[in-house]
Amino acid sequence: MRVDLCLNPKQFRPAEVREMIPALRDLLRRHDVRAAYLFGSALQNRGSCLSDLDVAVLPPPGLDDQLGYYSDLYGDLCQLFRADNVDLVLLNQADLALQARVVLEGHCILEGDGATDLEERVSARHADMAAWRQENWNVTQQLAGCGAMGEINMIDRGRVERFVFLIRDAVSELRALSLREIGLETCEAEKHTRALSEHYLRIAIEATLDLGRHVIIRTGLGVPQEYRQVGTILREKGIAPTDLCKRLDAMAGMRNVLVHLYWDVDCALLYKTIVEEMDVFEQFIEHIFRYLDRLEE
């Protein structure tokens, strides 16, 4: 952060910000920004003297030095606006909630390569997680109502049993396909086998992540906003080991492909996942139940 270029905060007025958009757009292009948005109070006449100017950008792919890129771009933004209260967000590092706020509520000022893909991906994922957000809010209200601040246990045993059944049933169906014996080429060639593989793998992954999320929010460990955050929270809270959570993160990525990029599923990756990664599900269930047993002690 090059604070020597931005010593004083100022109040950003919407008219002034809009006048600066052409110059801002030129600056962003010099940094090879692929998409950029303004969002927050500065464009809505709600800003105070301490309000930030919120700028969100999609940087070019393949950056080796994200921090250096951020620092250089931030410094140039401060110099352009002659103020230090500029809040810069790199969208590739932001969580889904912030990405959705930017894309759905912000003002796009630069649409380059990747902007359309970003908006489609974020909009789809945001809609996909609507049920999660509603349950997260419902549980949060329950926690606030009972004043719970420490360790809690609001587990719905019926839902846990349902998730476990779905996982075990889906894994059983995947193993019954005998993909290791028939081989990758046959899996690719047989439309029915491939369709069943995708279907049951998606169910196994979703039920596993739903089980993890249910345990997380119902025991007060956190509020995951998307599938990829489940493994992160379980790892941080010591519920499951790092290596297992990393494999779970990869499963979350596979699930998003199966749901949102179903027309472009890599059959080789699908095959490898089913042949080599099925133990993830049983290990995950074991660690979840160890944690639940500790809560009952």
Buried (B, 14 or more C-beta within 10 A) or exposed (E): EEEEBBEEBBBBEBEEBBEBBEEBEEBBEEBBBBBBBBBBBBBEEEBEEEBBBBBBBBBBEEBEEEEEBBBEBBBBBBBBBEBBBBBBBBBBEBEBBBBBBBBEEBBBBBBBEBBEEBBEBBBBBBEBBEEBBEBBEEBEEBBEEEEEEEEBEBBEEEBBEBBBEBBBBBBEBBBEBEBEEBEBEBBBEBEEBBEBBBBBBBBBBBBBBBBBBBBBBBBBBBBBBBBBBBBBBBBEEEBBEEEBBEBBBBBBEBBBBBBBEEEEBEBEEBBEBBBEBBEBBEBBBEBBEEBBEEEEE
